[in-house]
Amino acid sequence: MQPLTPLDEMTPAELEAFPATLAHDDGAAARGHLARGNPIYCTTESTPAGLVEKLFPDGRRQLVRFDLAGEHVMDGDVQSEAAG
């Protein structure tokens, strides 16, 4: 995997290619992040509007929202489908 450039440092060509890169993501980076013991954030078709699912390496999930004050857990552990 090649190093990622922060969005605010991308060239116009990198910014243009970014959505296609996301669309073809195979999930390897997310799986690697989980394998290293870190949570990931995702959405699925069943994720309520305005919220994001926080998936922990042990399989737990929480519904969270973000604002300028940071991350807010909206519900305790929830059951839902994982994003790819």
N, CA, C and O atoms as a GROMACS GRO file, in nm:
protein
  336
    1MET      N    1   0.085  -0.119   0.000
    1MET     CA    2   0.000   0.000   0.000
    1MET      C    3   0.088   0.124   0.000
    1MET      O    4   0.183   0.134   0.078
    2GLN      N    5   0.057   0.217  -0.087
    2GLN     CA    6   0.137   0.339  -0.094
    2GLN      C    7   0.094   0.436   0.015
    2GLN      O    8  -0.022   0.434   0.058
    3PRO      N    9   0.186   0.522   0.060
    3PRO     CA   10   0.150   0.619   0.164
    3PRO      C   11   0.040   0.713   0.114
    3PRO      O   12   0.035   0.747  -0.004
    4LEU      N   13  -0.046   0.753   0.204
    4LEU     CA   14  -0.156   0.843   0.169
    4LEU      C   15  -0.115   0.988   0.190
    4LEU      O   16  -0.046   1.020   0.286
    5THR      N   17  -0.157   1.072   0.100
    5THR     CA   18  -0.133   1.216   0.110
    5THR      C   19  -0.252   1.278   0.182
    5THR      O   20  -0.366   1.251   0.145
    6PRO      N   21  -0.229   1.363   0.283
    6PRO     CA   22  -0.342   1.431   0.347
    6PRO      C   23  -0.422   1.510   0.243
    6PRO      O   24  -0.365   1.564   0.148
    7LEU      N   25  -0.554   1.516   0.261
    7LEU     CA   26  -0.640   1.583   0.164
    7LEU      C   27  -0.596   1.726   0.135
    7LEU      O   28  -0.598   1.770   0.020
    8ASP      N   29  -0.556   1.799   0.239
    8ASP     CA   30  -0.519   1.939   0.216
    8ASP      C   31  -0.384   1.955   0.147
    8ASP      O   32  -0.344   2.067   0.116
    9GLU      N   33  -0.314   1.844   0.122
    9GLU     CA   34  -0.186   1.850   0.052
    9GLU      C   35  -0.192   1.783  -0.086
    9GLU      O   36  -0.091   1.777  -0.155
   10MET      N   37  -0.310   1.734  -0.126
   10MET     CA   38  -0.322   1.665  -0.254
   10MET      C   39  -0.316   1.762  -0.371
   10MET      O   40  -0.361   1.877  -0.362
   11THR      N   41  -0.260   1.713  -0.479
   11THR     CA   42  -0.260   1.789  -0.604
   11THR      C   43  -0.400   1.783  -0.664
   11THR      O   44  -0.480   1.697  -0.624
   12PRO      N   45  -0.432   1.870  -0.758
   12PRO     CA   46  -0.563   1.860  -0.824
   12PRO      C   47  -0.587   1.722  -0.886
   12PRO      O   48  -0.700   1.672  -0.881
   13ALA      N   49  -0.485   1.661  -0.944
   13ALA     CA   50  -0.501   1.528  -1.003
   13ALA      C   51  -0.531   1.423  -0.896
   13ALA      O   52  -0.613   1.334  -0.918
   14GLU      N   53  -0.465   1.433  -0.780
   14GLU     CA   54  -0.491   1.338  -0.671
   14GLU      C   55  -0.633   1.356  -0.617
   14GLU      O   56  -0.701   1.258  -0.588
   15LEU      N   57  -0.677   1.481  -0.604
   15LEU     CA   58  -0.813   1.507  -0.557
   15LEU      C   59  -0.916   1.451  -0.653
   15LEU      O   60  -1.019   1.398  -0.611
   16GLU      N   61  -0.890   1.464  -0.782
   16GLU     CA   62  -0.983   1.412  -0.883
   16GLU      C   63  -0.991   1.260  -0.877
   16GLU      O   64  -1.098   1.203  -0.897
   17ALA      N   65  -0.878   1.193  -0.851
   17ALA     CA   66  -0.874   1.046  -0.847
   17ALA      C   67  -0.924   0.989  -0.715
   17ALA      O   68  -0.956   0.870  -0.708
   18PHE      N   69  -0.932   1.071  -0.612
   18PHE     CA   70  -0.966   1.022  -0.478
   18PHE      C   71  -1.100   0.947  -0.471
   18PHE      O   72  -1.103   0.839  -0.413
   19PRO      N   73  -1.210   1.000  -0.527
   19PRO     CA   74  -1.337   0.925  -0.520
   19PRO      C   75  -1.329   0.787  -0.584
   19PRO      O   76  -1.389   0.692  -0.534
   20ALA      N   77  -1.258   0.775  -0.695
   20ALA     CA   78  -1.243   0.644  -0.760
   20ALA      C   79  -1.164   0.548  -0.673
   20ALA      O   80  -1.194   0.429  -0.667
   21THR      N   81  -1.063   0.600  -0.605
   21THR     CA   82  -0.984   0.517  -0.513
   21THR      C   83  -1.073   0.464  -0.402
   21THR      O   84  -1.065   0.346  -0.367
   22LEU      N   85  -1.158   0.549  -0.346
   22LEU     CA   86  -1.250   0.505  -0.241
   22LEU      C   87  -1.348   0.401  -0.294
   22LEU      O   88  -1.379   0.304  -0.224
   23ALA      N   89  -1.398   0.421  -0.414
   23ALA     CA   90  -1.496   0.329  -0.472
   23ALA      C   91  -1.440   0.190  -0.495
   23ALA      O   92  -1.515   0.093  -0.496
   24HIS      N   93  -1.309   0.179  -0.514
   24HIS     CA   94  -1.246   0.050  -0.541
   24HIS      C   95  -1.171  -0.006  -0.420
   24HIS      O   96  -1.087  -0.095  -0.434
   25ASP      N   97  -1.201   0.046  -0.302
   25ASP     CA   98  -1.136  -0.001  -0.180
   25ASP      C   99  -1.173  -0.146  -0.153
   25ASP      O  100  -1.290  -0.182  -0.157
   26ASP      N  101  -1.073  -0.230  -0.126
   26ASP     CA  102  -1.100  -0.371  -0.098
   26ASP      C  103  -1.108  -0.402   0.051
   26ASP      O  104  -1.126  -0.518   0.089
   27GLY      N  105  -1.096  -0.302   0.136
   27GLY     CA  106  -1.107  -0.322   0.280
   27GLY      C  107  -0.979  -0.365   0.348
   27GLY      O  108  -0.977  -0.384   0.470
   28ALA      N  109  -0.870  -0.381   0.273
   28ALA     CA  110  -0.744  -0.430   0.331
   28ALA      C  111  -0.692  -0.336   0.440
   28ALA      O  112  -0.646  -0.381   0.545
   29ALA      N  113  -0.700  -0.206   0.417
   29ALA     CA  114  -0.651  -0.111   0.516
   29ALA      C  115  -0.733  -0.119   0.644
   29ALA      O  116  -0.678  -0.115   0.754
   30ALA      N  117  -0.865  -0.130   0.631
   30ALA     CA  118  -0.951  -0.141   0.749
   30ALA      C  119  -0.922  -0.269   0.826
   30ALA      O  120  -0.913  -0.268   0.948
   31ARG      N  121  -0.908  -0.380   0.754
   31ARG     CA  122  -0.877  -0.507   0.821
   31ARG      C  123  -0.742  -0.500   0.893
   31ARG      O  124  -0.728  -0.551   1.004
   32GLY      N  125  -0.645  -0.436   0.830
   32GLY     CA  126  -0.514  -0.420   0.893
   32GLY      C  127  -0.521  -0.334   1.018
   32GLY      O  128  -0.456  -0.363   1.118
   33HIS      N  129  -0.601  -0.228   1.011
   33HIS     CA  130  -0.618  -0.139   1.126
   33HIS      C  131  -0.680  -0.216   1.243
   33HIS      O  132  -0.635  -0.205   1.356
   34LEU      N  133  -0.784  -0.294   1.214
   34LEU     CA  134  -0.847  -0.377   1.318
   34LEU      C  135  -0.748  -0.479   1.373
   34LEU      O  136  -0.744  -0.502   1.494
   35ALA      N  137  -0.670  -0.541   1.286
   35ALA     CA  138  -0.573  -0.643   1.330
   35ALA      C  139  -0.468  -0.584   1.423
   35ALA      O  140  -0.412  -0.655   1.507
   36ARG      N  141  -0.441  -0.454   1.409
   36ARG     CA  142  -0.345  -0.388   1.498
   36ARG      C  143  -0.411  -0.341   1.627
   36ARG      O  144  -0.346  -0.276   1.709
   37GLY      N  145  -0.539  -0.373   1.646
   37GLY     CA  146  -0.608  -0.340   1.771
   37GLY      C  147  -0.677  -0.206   1.773
   37GLY      O  148  -0.715  -0.158   1.880
   38ASN      N  149  -0.695  -0.144   1.657
   38ASN     CA  150  -0.757  -0.012   1.650
   38ASN      C  151  -0.899  -0.021   1.596
   38ASN      O  152  -0.926  -0.105   1.510
   39PRO      N  153  -0.991   0.064   1.644
   39PRO     CA  154  -1.126   0.066   1.587
   39PRO      C  155  -1.126   0.135   1.451
   39PRO      O  156  -1.034   0.210   1.418
   40ILE      N  157  -1.230   0.108   1.373
   40ILE     CA  158  -1.251   0.176   1.246
   40ILE      C  159  -1.391   0.237   1.248
   40ILE      O  160  -1.474   0.201   1.331
   41TYR      N  161  -1.416   0.329   1.157
   41TYR     CA  162  -1.546   0.393   1.144
   41TYR      C  163  -1.601   0.361   1.006
   41TYR      O  164  -1.529   0.365   0.907
   42CYS      N  165  -1.731   0.327   1.000
   42CYS     CA  166  -1.793   0.294   0.872
   42CYS      C  167  -1.941   0.325   0.878
   42CYS      O  168  -1.995   0.356   0.984
   43THR      N  169  -2.006   0.317   0.763
   43THR     CA  170  -2.151   0.324   0.756
   43THR      C  171  -2.200   0.206   0.673
   43THR      O  172  -2.127   0.153   0.589
   44THR      N  173  -2.323   0.167   0.697
   44THR     CA  174  -2.389   0.064   0.618
   44THR      C  175  -2.525   0.120   0.577
   44THR      O  176  -2.561   0.231   0.614
   45GLU      N  177  -2.599   0.042   0.499
   45GLU     CA  178  -2.733   0.088   0.460
   45GLU      C  179  -2.824   0.107   0.581
   45GLU      O  180  -2.919   0.185   0.575
   46SER      N  181  -2.795   0.036   0.691
   46SER     CA  182  -2.880   0.046   0.810
   46SER      C  183  -2.832   0.148   0.912
   46SER      O  184  -2.895   0.165   1.016
   47THR      N  185  -2.721   0.216   0.885
   47THR     CA  186  -2.672   0.317   0.979
   47THR      C  187  -2.766   0.437   0.975
   47THR      O  188  -2.793   0.491   0.868
   48PRO      N  189  -2.816   0.481   1.091
   48PRO     CA  190  -2.906   0.597   1.093
   48PRO      C  191  -2.838   0.722   1.035
   48PRO      O  192  -2.717   0.741   1.049
   49ALA      N  193  -2.917   0.805   0.971
   49ALA     CA  194  -2.866   0.929   0.912
   49ALA      C  195  -2.797   1.013   1.018
   49ALA      O  196  -2.845   1.024   1.131
   50GLY      N  197  -2.684   1.071   0.981
   50GLY     CA  198  -2.611   1.159   1.072
   50GLY      C  199  -2.520   1.088   1.169
   50GLY      O  200  -2.450   1.152   1.247
   51LEU      N  201  -2.520   0.954   1.165
   51LEU     CA  202  -2.436   0.878   1.257
   51LEU      C  203  -2.336   0.793   1.181
   51LEU      O  204  -2.350   0.772   1.060
   52VAL      N  205  -2.237   0.745   1.251
   52VAL     CA  206  -2.133   0.658   1.198
   52VAL      C  207  -2.119   0.541   1.293
   52VAL      O  208  -2.138   0.557   1.414
   53GLU      N  209  -2.085   0.424   1.240
   53GLU     CA  210  -2.061   0.308   1.326
   53GLU      C  211  -1.913   0.299   1.359
   53GLU      O  212  -1.828   0.308   1.271
   54LYS      N  213  -1.884   0.282   1.486
   54LYS     CA  214  -1.747   0.261   1.532
   54LYS      C  215  -1.734   0.111   1.560
   54LYS      O  216  -1.798   0.058   1.650
   55LEU      N  217  -1.650   0.045   1.481
   55LEU     CA  218  -1.632  -0.100   1.490
   55LEU      C  219  -1.501  -0.128   1.562
   55LEU      O  220  -1.395  -0.081   1.521
   56PHE      N  221  -1.508  -0.206   1.669
   56PHE     CA  222  -1.391  -0.242   1.747
   56PHE      C  223  -1.336  -0.377   1.702
   56PHE      O  224  -1.410  -0.457   1.645
   57PRO      N  225  -1.207  -0.403   1.727
   57PRO     CA  226  -1.147  -0.530   1.685
   57PRO      C  227  -1.219  -0.654   1.741
   57PRO      O  228  -1.217  -0.759   1.678
   58ASP      N  229  -1.282  -0.642   1.858
   58ASP     CA  230  -1.352  -0.757   1.916
   58ASP      C  231  -1.493  -0.774   1.861
   58ASP      O  232  -1.567  -0.862   1.907
   59GLY      N  233  -1.532  -0.691   1.763
   59GLY     CA  234  -1.662  -0.704   1.699
   59GLY      C  235  -1.770  -0.612   1.755
   59GLY      O  236  -1.877  -0.600   1.696
   60ARG      N  237  -1.743  -0.547   1.867
   60ARG     CA  238  -1.842  -0.452   1.921
   60ARG      C  239  -1.858  -0.335   1.827
   60ARG      O  240  -1.766  -0.298   1.754
   61ARG      N  241  -1.978  -0.276   1.828
   61ARG     CA  242  -2.007  -0.157   1.747
   61ARG      C  243  -2.078  -0.054   1.835
   61ARG      O  244  -2.154  -0.088   1.926
   62GLN      N  245  -2.050   0.071   1.806
   62GLN     CA  246  -2.121   0.181   1.870
   62GLN      C  247  -2.165   0.278   1.761
   62GLN      O  248  -2.097   0.296   1.661
   63LEU      N  249  -2.280   0.341   1.783
   63LEU     CA  250  -2.323   0.450   1.696
   63LEU      C  251  -2.268   0.579   1.753
   63LEU      O  252  -2.286   0.607   1.872
   64VAL      N  253  -2.200   0.657   1.670
   64VAL     CA  254  -2.139   0.781   1.716
   64VAL      C  255  -2.171   0.894   1.619
   64VAL      O  256  -2.206   0.870   1.503
   65ARG      N  257  -2.160   1.014   1.668
   65ARG     CA  258  -2.168   1.132   1.583
   65ARG      C  259  -2.049   1.220   1.617
   65ARG      O  260  -1.991   1.209   1.725
   66PHE      N  261  -2.015   1.307   1.526
   66PHE     CA  262  -1.903   1.398   1.545
   66PHE      C  263  -1.951   1.541   1.530
   66PHE      O  264  -2.039   1.571   1.449
   67ASP      N  265  -1.894   1.629   1.610
   67ASP     CA  266  -1.914   1.772   1.594
   67ASP      C  267  -1.783   1.841   1.632
   67ASP      O  268  -1.682   1.774   1.651
   68LEU      N  269  -1.784   1.971   1.643
   68LEU     CA  270  -1.661   2.043   1.673
   68LEU      C  271  -1.604   2.007   1.809
   68LEU      O  272  -1.485   2.029   1.834
   69ALA      N  273  -1.686   1.953   1.899
   69ALA     CA  274  -1.638   1.912   2.031
   69ALA      C  275  -1.578   1.772   2.028
   69ALA      O  276  -1.517   1.729   2.126
   70GLY      N  277  -1.596   1.699   1.917
   70GLY     CA  278  -1.536   1.566   1.907
   70GLY      C  279  -1.638   1.456   1.882
   70GLY      O  280  -1.743   1.479   1.822
   71GLU      N  281  -1.605   1.337   1.929
   71GLU     CA  282  -1.687   1.218   1.908
   71GLU      C  283  -1.784   1.201   2.025
   71GLU      O  284  -1.747   1.218   2.141
   72HIS      N  285  -1.908   1.166   1.993
   72HIS     CA  286  -2.010   1.143   2.094
   72HIS      C  287  -2.076   1.008   2.069
   72HIS      O  288  -2.130   0.985   1.961
   73VAL      N  289  -2.071   0.918   2.168
   73VAL     CA  290  -2.136   0.788   2.155
   73VAL      C  291  -2.286   0.810   2.175
   73VAL      O  292  -2.328   0.863   2.277
   74MET      N  293  -2.365   0.770   2.075
   74MET     CA  294  -2.509   0.792   2.079
   74MET      C  295  -2.584   0.676   2.141
   74MET      O  296  -2.694   0.692   2.192
   75ASP      N  297  -2.525   0.560   2.136
   75ASP     CA  298  -2.589   0.440   2.188
   75ASP      C  299  -2.476   0.347   2.230
   75ASP      O  300  -2.366   0.355   2.177
   76GLY      N  301  -2.505   0.260   2.325
   76GLY     CA  302  -2.404   0.162   2.364
   76GLY      C  303  -2.378   0.067   2.248
   76GLY      O  304  -2.406   0.100   2.133
   77ASP      N  305  -2.326  -0.049   2.278
   77ASP     CA  306  -2.297  -0.146   2.173
   77ASP      C  307  -2.424  -0.181   2.097
   77ASP      O  308  -2.529  -0.202   2.157
   78VAL      N  309  -2.412  -0.188   1.964
   78VAL     CA  310  -2.526  -0.217   1.878
   78VAL      C  311  -2.493  -0.334   1.787
   78VAL      O  312  -2.377  -0.369   1.768
   79GLN      N  313  -2.597  -0.394   1.730
   79GLN     CA  314  -2.582  -0.500   1.631
   79GLN      C  315  -2.612  -0.441   1.495
   79GLN      O  316  -2.715  -0.376   1.477
   80SER      N  317  -2.524  -0.464   1.399
   80SER     CA  318  -2.550  -0.420   1.263
   80SER      C  319  -2.455  -0.491   1.170
   80SER      O  320  -2.366  -0.564   1.214
   81GLU      N  321  -2.475  -0.470   1.040
   81GLU     CA  322  -2.390  -0.533   0.941
   81GLU      C  323  -2.264  -0.450   0.922
   81GLU      O  324  -2.269  -0.328   0.924
   82ALA      N  325  -2.151  -0.517   0.904
   82ALA     CA  326  -2.023  -0.448   0.882
   82ALA      C  327  -2.013  -0.400   0.739
   82ALA      O  328  -2.064  -0.463   0.646
   83ALA      N  329  -1.946  -0.288   0.722
   83ALA     CA  330  -1.913  -0.241   0.588
   83ALA      C  331  -1.790  -0.316   0.542
   83ALA      O  332  -1.697  -0.338   0.620
   84GLY      N  333  -1.790  -0.355   0.416
   84GLY     CA  334  -1.691  -0.433   0.352
   84GLY      C  335  -1.554  -0.420   0.389
   84GLY      O  336  -1.468  -0.489   0.333
   0.00000   0.00000   0.00000
